[in-house]
Amino acid sequence: RAPEPPLLSALQLLLWHSALWMVQEAAPLGPTGPLPQSFLLKCLEQMRKVQADGTALQETLMGCLRQLHSGLFLYQGLLQALAGISPELAPTLDTLQLDTTDFAINIWQQMEDLGMAPAVPPTQGTMPAFTSAFQRRAGGVLVASNLQSFLELAYRALRHFAKP
């Protein structure tokens, strides 16, 4: 992963500090006096519901991240299989491979940070062997088209999670 500019790191630190401060301010205080049993039971029920909703959201998000990582990992292999497609496309292919790899690494690191990464990283399956120039060009068109569709779908899914 590329080093982050100092300003971006400082902004991230400030955002985390602000978020932690808000959480601390929202923490419940100790009991101040007796509360009606019915109120306490209703609060406990609501707390369980919020916890269940949070767990469901986290599971959905992690499923999305796992699928995104798996797809990016697959396309890393397909892009590697296209090596030698043509001298004029080699720089673009190299850049696309690096960007795809960086994106997959960022997703994996996020899953690790959330404690939801699988214990064993995925391994690359068998990739097609494009043996002729025609196969590499035709494969390049198919891989690029499918990668574009995959990224558009991933973008929509991530935007869905970003909405308030």
Stockholm file with secondary structure:
# STOCKHOLM 1.0

chainA/1-164         RAPEPPLLSALQLLLWHSALWMVQEAAPLGPTGPLPQSFLLKCLEQMRKVQADGTALQETLMGCLRQLHSGLFLYQGLLQALAGISPELAPTLDTLQLDTTDFAINIWQQMEDLGMAPAVPPTQGTMPAFTSAFQRRAGGVLVASNLQSFLELAYRALRHFAKP
#=GR chainA/1-164 SS CCCCCHHHHHHHHHHHHHHHHHHHHHSCCCCCSCCCHHHHHHHHHHHHHHHHHHHHHHHHHHHHHHHHHHHHHHHHHHHHHTTTSCTTTHHHHHHHHHHHHHHHHHHHHHHHHTTCSCSSCCCCCCCCCCCSHHHHHHHHHHHHHHHHHHHHHHHHHHHHHHCC
#=GC SS_cons         CCCCCHHHHHHHHHHHHHHHHHHHHHSCCCCCSCCCHHHHHHHHHHHHHHHHHHHHHHHHHHHHHHHHHHHHHHHHHHHHHTTTSCTTTHHHHHHHHHHHHHHHHHHHHHHHHTTCSCSSCCCCCCCCCCCSHHHHHHHHHHHHHHHHHHHHHHHHHHHHHHCC
//
